[in-house]
Each structure stands twice: as structure tokens, then as C-alpha cells.
């Protein structure tokens, strides 16, 4: 799957989650992303995950047991993956790169329209 399209579909589906699910998911993902940014290696990232567990911080922030946070995040990720996959299957991806290059060669105006439903 095209990574840009997948990321776009994922962002769209996250916005459609219920407020509670969205807040929890975004809280954990933002903490994980911050750890990824600060990690120097994959092993360093794993160490940071253990040391600064996003699940434990979410547990404290939302007043939920850690195991419930883990289950909820897993359920949300399964739900999001299924929805993204369904939307991807319904999406038709057309590459107009060659067509735009031909228009540019004759001095034409370039326009690109992208519709995602």
C-alpha cells in the first residue's frame, strides 16, 4: 500500500473515532512518536519505551488500569487497520506522472485533483 495514502486514510479514520477512543489513541501515539524522535537506534527506542511507557502514562492520565489501556489501544488499532484497509480497497490509485510530464513538455498548465472517500 502506498505509505502516503495509508497515512492519509489513517488520519481520516482517527478523526472519525469516538472522542474517548481518539483522545486515548492520540495520547499514546504522540508519546510513542516523541520517543521515536529522541531515540538514536532501535534498541535505544525499545529502552525508552520500557523506561517511559506510554501505556503507563496513559493509565495515569486517564485513570485506567494499564492492562485496560493496552487492550483498548490494541482494539483501536485493529479497528483502524480494518477501516483503512476497506477504504484502500475502494480507492482507485491512478498515476498521472507521465501525463503531467507530457503536458509540461508542451508548456501546458498542470492541475492535479485527488479525491479520497
N, CA, C and O of each residue as an XYZ file, in Angstrom:
468
protein
N       0.847     -1.172      0.000
C       0.000      0.000      0.000
C       0.894      1.237      0.000
O       1.900      1.273      0.709
N       0.548      2.218     -0.764
C       1.258      3.480     -0.799
C       1.239      4.106      0.601
O       0.173      4.307      1.182
N       2.421      4.411      1.135
C       2.521      4.904      2.520
C       1.837      6.248      2.722
O       1.220      6.478      3.763
N       1.938      7.140      1.736
C       1.295      8.443      1.863
C      -0.217      8.276      1.932
O      -0.880      8.892      2.767
N      -0.759      7.439      1.048
C      -2.202      7.201      1.026
C      -2.642      6.541      2.321
O      -3.668      6.916      2.889
N      -1.883      5.568      2.793
C      -2.235      4.890      4.035
C      -2.253      5.874      5.202
O      -3.169      5.845      6.024
N      -1.255      6.736      5.276
C      -1.202      7.725      6.352
C      -2.388      8.683      6.270
O      -2.958      9.055      7.296
N      -2.757      9.079      5.064
C      -3.906      9.973      4.881
C      -5.208      9.300      5.319
O      -6.030      9.899      6.012
N      -5.376      8.063      4.908
C      -6.575      7.326      5.299
C      -6.618      7.106      6.804
O      -7.681      7.201      7.417
N      -5.465      6.813      7.401
C      -5.398      6.603      8.845
C      -5.783      7.882      9.587
O      -6.576      7.828     10.527
N      -5.239      9.020      9.187
C      -5.589     10.297      9.827
C      -7.087     10.542      9.741
O      -7.709     10.985     10.707
N      -7.654     10.255      8.593
C      -9.087     10.441      8.385
C      -9.903      9.539      9.313
O     -10.890      9.980      9.902
N      -9.490      8.282      9.439
C     -10.217      7.342     10.292
C     -10.047      7.675     11.770
O     -10.979      7.480     12.551
N      -8.888      8.168     12.167
C      -8.678      8.564     13.565
C      -9.656      9.674     13.921
O     -10.213      9.679     15.019
N      -9.869     10.613     13.007
C     -10.805     11.713     13.258
C     -12.229     11.221     13.457
O     -13.031     11.888     14.112
N     -12.548     10.066     12.900
C     -13.904      9.518     12.992
C     -14.139      8.698     14.263
O     -15.275      8.324     14.555
N     -13.075      8.417     15.020
C     -13.237      7.655     16.261
C     -14.070      8.453     17.253
O     -14.158      9.677     17.162
N     -14.680      7.750     18.199
C     -15.388      8.450     19.272
C     -14.369      9.297     20.032
O     -13.173      9.012     19.997
N     -14.834     10.321     20.707
C     -13.915     11.240     21.388
C     -13.006     10.513     22.372
O     -11.806     10.785     22.417
N     -13.558      9.596     23.159
C     -12.755      8.877     24.142
C     -11.664      8.036     23.502
O     -10.512      8.059     23.937
N     -12.033      7.293     22.468
C     -11.047      6.461     21.773
C      -9.983      7.332     21.117
O      -8.791      7.037     21.187
N     -10.434      8.413     20.478
C      -9.499      9.291     19.772
C      -8.502      9.922     20.745
O      -7.305      9.967     20.461
N      -8.984     10.404     21.880
C      -8.103     11.042     22.852
C      -7.062     10.060     23.381
O      -5.880     10.392     23.474
N      -7.503      8.849     23.726
C      -6.582      7.839     24.242
C      -5.558      7.454     23.175
O      -4.357      7.425     23.441
N      -6.036      7.163     21.982
C      -5.150      6.746     20.893
C      -4.121      7.834     20.586
O      -2.926      7.552     20.497
N      -4.576      9.060     20.426
C      -3.654     10.147     20.100
C      -2.658     10.405     21.227
O      -1.498     10.726     20.969
N      -3.099     10.268     22.463
C      -2.201     10.458     23.609
C      -1.044      9.466     23.534
O       0.121      9.849     23.639
N      -1.375      8.196     23.351
C      -0.346      7.146     23.311
C       0.544      7.303     22.074
O       1.766      7.202     22.174
N      -0.060      7.548     20.923
C       0.708      7.669     19.677
C       1.652      8.868     19.736
O       2.795      8.777     19.287
N       1.191      9.975     20.277
C       2.060     11.158     20.382
C       3.246     10.887     21.312
O       4.361     11.325     21.029
N       3.018     10.176     22.409
C       4.126      9.813     23.303
C       5.110      8.880     22.592
O       6.324      9.057     22.693
N       4.580      7.890     21.876
C       5.449      6.968     21.138
C       6.241      7.705     20.064
O       7.435      7.457     19.891
N       5.584      8.610     19.343
C       6.278      9.373     18.296
C       7.401     10.227     18.885
O       8.465     10.359     18.280
N       7.165     10.804     20.057
C       8.203     11.604     20.715
C       9.405     10.730     21.068
O      10.551     11.163     20.944
N       9.142      9.499     21.508
C      10.230      8.585     21.826
C      11.002      8.191     20.570
O      12.228      8.082     20.596
N      10.284      7.979     19.479
C      10.935      7.644     18.208
C      11.870      8.781     17.799
O      12.996      8.540     17.365
N      11.402     10.010     17.939
C      12.208     11.178     17.557
C      13.473     11.304     18.401
O      14.524     11.708     17.902
N      13.366     10.955     19.680
C      14.526     11.133     20.564
C      15.471      9.927     20.563
O      16.604     10.032     21.033
N      15.020      8.792     20.044
C      15.851      7.582     20.050
C      16.922      7.648     18.964
O      16.690      8.117     17.850
N      18.092      7.162     19.333
C      19.209      7.146     18.391
C      19.252      5.852     17.579
O      19.723      5.845     16.442
N      18.765      4.766     18.159
C      18.745      3.465     17.493
C      17.452      2.747     17.863
O      16.701      3.200     18.728
N      17.204      1.627     17.202
C      16.026      0.827     17.517
C      16.102      0.301     18.952
O      15.102      0.293     19.669
N      17.284     -0.133     19.361
C      17.451     -0.619     20.733
C      17.237      0.499     21.748
O      16.649      0.284     22.807
N      17.717      1.683     21.416
C      17.513      2.836     22.295
C      16.021      3.131     22.431
O      15.540      3.435     23.523
N      15.287      3.039     21.313
C      13.843      3.248     21.326
C      13.163      2.238     22.251
O      12.304      2.612     23.050
N      13.540      0.968     22.147
C      12.940     -0.056     22.999
C      13.220      0.227     24.477
O      12.356      0.032     25.331
N      14.426      0.685     24.761
C      14.761      1.061     26.131
C      13.916      2.225     26.614
O      13.448      2.229     27.752
N      13.722      3.211     25.752
C      12.883      4.354     26.112
C      11.432      3.939     26.338
O      10.765      4.446     27.239
N      10.951      3.012     25.512
C       9.584      2.506     25.692
C       9.415      1.873     27.068
O       8.407      2.076     27.745
N      10.413      1.111     27.461
C      10.371      0.450     28.759
C      10.466      1.469     29.898
O       9.756      1.376     30.899
N      11.353      2.433     29.717
C      11.597      3.430     30.755
C      10.448      4.431     30.904
O      10.069      4.790     32.019
N       9.899      4.878     29.773
C       8.878      5.928     29.771
C       7.601      5.412     29.123
O       7.078      6.024     28.192
N       7.115      4.316     29.604
C       5.990      3.618     28.994
C       4.796      4.532     28.691
O       4.174      5.067     29.609
N       4.480      4.708     27.406
C       3.303      5.499     27.043
C       2.011      4.908     27.619
O       1.074      5.644     27.929
N       1.963      3.585     27.761
C       0.770      2.947     28.308
C       0.592      3.277     29.792
O      -0.523      3.518     30.254
N       1.693      3.286     30.525
C       1.610      3.645     31.943
C       1.228      5.108     32.111
O       0.443      5.454     32.993
N       1.786      5.966     31.262
C       1.438      7.391     31.343
C      -0.023      7.602     30.980
O      -0.702      8.421     31.600
N      -0.517      6.873     29.981
C      -1.932      6.968     29.608
C      -2.804      6.443     30.739
O      -3.874      6.986     31.016
N      -2.339      5.387     31.388
C      -3.061      4.823     32.530
C      -3.243      5.875     33.613
O      -4.340      6.044     34.144
N      -2.180      6.571     33.936
C      -2.240      7.619     34.959
C      -3.098      8.792     34.484
O      -3.909      9.317     35.247
N      -2.925      9.195     33.254
C      -3.633     10.356     32.714
C      -5.149     10.130     32.646
O      -5.932     11.020     32.979
N      -5.551      8.927     32.211
C      -6.971      8.641     32.022
C      -7.604      7.889     33.195
O      -8.806      7.624     33.188
N      -6.794      7.547     34.202
C      -7.318      6.848     35.369
C      -7.810      5.449     35.067
O      -8.827      5.009     35.604
N      -7.090      4.752     34.209
C      -7.455      3.386     33.821
C      -6.315      2.446     34.173
O      -5.156      2.860     34.206
N      -6.636      1.174     34.439
C      -5.564      0.202     34.652
C      -4.736      0.037     33.365
O      -5.269      0.140     32.260
N      -3.454     -0.215     33.521
C      -2.560     -0.350     32.369
C      -3.057     -1.429     31.411
O      -3.036     -1.236     30.196
N      -3.498     -2.549     31.941
C      -3.954     -3.640     31.070
C      -5.157     -3.209     30.237
O      -5.296     -3.635     29.091
N      -6.024     -2.374     30.796
C      -7.183     -1.873     30.046
C      -6.724     -0.927     28.934
O      -7.265     -0.957     27.829
N      -5.732     -0.090     29.226
C      -5.180      0.809     28.205
C      -4.599     -0.012     27.058
O      -4.839      0.288     25.888
N      -3.842     -1.037     27.394
C      -3.232     -1.895     26.370
C      -4.318     -2.539     25.506
O      -4.222     -2.540     24.278
N      -5.343     -3.082     26.146
C      -6.435     -3.727     25.396
C      -7.162     -2.715     24.505
O      -7.458     -3.002     23.345
N      -7.446     -1.535     25.055
C      -8.146     -0.517     24.279
C      -7.325     -0.079     23.070
O      -7.856      0.034     21.965
N      -6.049      0.166     23.274
C      -5.186      0.577     22.162
C      -5.124     -0.522     21.104
O      -5.200     -0.239     19.909
N      -4.987     -1.763     21.535
C      -4.969     -2.881     20.578
C      -6.275     -2.951     19.792
O      -6.264     -3.134     18.575
N      -7.408     -2.804     20.496
C      -8.720     -2.829     19.832
C      -8.858     -1.670     18.851
O      -9.356     -1.849     17.740
N      -8.420     -0.491     19.258
C      -8.496      0.688     18.386
C      -7.633      0.476     17.148
O      -8.059      0.797     16.039
N      -6.430     -0.059     17.318
C      -5.549     -0.302     16.171
C      -6.136     -1.321     15.208
O      -6.023     -1.160     13.993
N      -6.762     -2.366     15.732
C      -7.415     -3.363     14.869
C      -8.547     -2.694     14.089
O      -8.681     -2.887     12.880
N      -9.358     -1.906     14.797
C     -10.469     -1.196     14.160
C      -9.963     -0.257     13.058
O     -10.499     -0.247     11.950
N      -8.942      0.520     13.368
C      -8.398      1.459     12.383
C      -7.816      0.731     11.177
O      -8.053      1.129     10.036
N      -7.053     -0.338     11.425
C      -6.462     -1.097     10.313
C      -7.528     -1.671      9.396
O      -7.375     -1.650      8.174
N      -8.612     -2.186      9.978
C      -9.698     -2.742      9.165
C     -10.364     -1.657      8.322
O     -10.638     -1.863      7.140
N     -10.623     -0.503      8.932
C     -11.276      0.587      8.208
C     -10.376      1.143      7.114
O     -10.841      1.421      6.008
N      -9.092      1.306      7.414
C      -8.150      1.811      6.406
C      -8.058      0.821      5.249
O      -8.060      1.223      4.086
N      -7.977     -0.460      5.559
C      -7.876     -1.481      4.510
C      -9.117     -1.477      3.623
O      -9.004     -1.570      2.400
N     -10.305     -1.369      4.230
C     -11.548     -1.317      3.441
C     -11.573     -0.102      2.529
O     -11.933     -0.207      1.356
N     -11.188      1.061      3.070
C     -11.181      2.283      2.254
C     -10.131      2.192      1.157
O     -10.360      2.654      0.039
N      -8.987      1.604      1.466
C      -7.939      1.458      0.458
C      -8.425      0.581     -0.693
O      -8.167      0.876     -1.860
N      -9.128     -0.496     -0.355
C      -9.638     -1.394     -1.389
C     -10.647     -0.693     -2.289
O     -10.756     -1.023     -3.469
N     -11.389      0.275     -1.743
C     -12.380      1.021     -2.533
C     -11.762      2.188     -3.299
O     -12.403      2.765     -4.176
N     -10.525      2.532     -2.972
C      -9.861      3.676     -3.587
C      -9.132      3.238     -4.844
O      -8.426      2.230     -4.852
N      -9.310      3.998     -5.887
C      -8.600      3.715     -7.131
C      -7.429      4.677     -7.214
O      -7.616      5.893     -7.168
N      -6.224      4.140     -7.337
C      -4.998      4.928     -7.362
C      -4.549      5.023     -8.807
O      -4.241      4.011     -9.438
N      -4.512      6.246     -9.334
C      -4.122      6.455    -10.725
C      -2.878      7.340    -10.749
O      -2.872      8.426    -10.169
N      -1.842      6.879    -11.410
C      -0.593      7.625    -11.512
C      -0.610      8.434    -12.811
O      -0.573      7.873    -13.907
N      -0.666      9.763    -12.669
C      -0.688     10.652    -13.821
C       0.667     11.305    -14.081
O       0.749     12.280    -14.827
N       1.705     10.789    -13.487
C       3.034     11.386    -13.622
C       3.422     11.555    -15.087
O       3.831     12.642    -15.495
N       3.300     10.502    -15.875
C       3.684     10.575    -17.288
C       2.841     11.594    -18.044
O       3.367     12.336    -18.874
N       1.560     11.641    -17.771
C       0.660     12.578    -18.434
C       1.043     14.025    -18.113
O       1.052     14.877    -19.001
N       1.356     14.301    -16.850
C       1.752     15.655    -16.454
C       3.080     16.052    -17.091
O       3.273     17.213    -17.452
N       3.989     15.102    -17.228
C       5.269     15.397    -17.872
C       5.064     15.740    -19.346
O       5.765     16.599    -19.881
N       4.116     15.084    -20.007
C       3.828     15.376    -21.412
C       3.234     16.779    -21.551
O       3.597     17.516    -22.468
N       2.335     17.148    -20.660
C       1.730     18.480    -20.698
C       2.795     19.543    -20.467
O       2.819     20.567    -21.150
N       3.672     19.295    -19.504
C       4.743     20.243    -19.190
C       5.671     20.433    -20.389
O       6.160     21.537    -20.626
N       5.912     19.369    -21.138
C       6.816     19.428    -22.287
C       6.283     20.364    -23.374
O       7.063     20.963    -24.114
N       4.960     20.492    -23.471
C       4.376     21.375    -24.480
C       3.953     22.718    -23.884
O       3.277     23.506    -24.545
N       4.350     22.979    -22.632
C       4.084     24.269    -21.995
C       2.681     24.419    -21.470
O       2.209     25.539    -21.280
N       2.002     23.312    -21.230
C       0.631     23.374    -20.725
C       0.571     23.609    -19.230
O       1.575     23.508    -18.524
N      -0.615     23.921    -18.765
C      -0.837     24.150    -17.339
C      -1.090     22.813    -16.649
O      -1.835     21.978    -17.160
N      -0.467     22.611    -15.485
C      -0.635     21.360    -14.742
C      -1.665     21.547    -13.638
O      -1.628     22.531    -12.899
N      -2.575     20.602    -13.535
C      -3.512     20.554    -12.431
C      -3.647     19.102    -12.008
O      -3.661     18.194    -12.839
N      -3.745     18.902    -10.720
C      -3.898     17.543    -10.216
C      -5.027     17.563     -9.198
O      -5.026     18.374     -8.272
N      -5.983     16.671     -9.374
C      -7.099     16.555     -8.446
C      -7.044     15.192     -7.784
O      -6.842     14.177     -8.450
N      -7.220     15.172     -6.495
C      -7.189     13.926     -5.738
C      -8.453     13.854     -4.904
O      -8.730     14.745     -4.101
N      -9.210     12.802     -5.096
C     -10.434     12.604     -4.351
C     -10.301     11.345     -3.524
O     -10.022     10.270     -4.054
N     -10.498     11.478     -2.236
C     -10.456     10.325     -1.348
C     -11.782     10.266     -0.627
O     -12.208     11.239     -0.004
N     -12.425      9.133     -0.713
C     -13.697      8.998      0.008
C     -13.577      7.953      1.070
O     -14.542      7.689      1.788
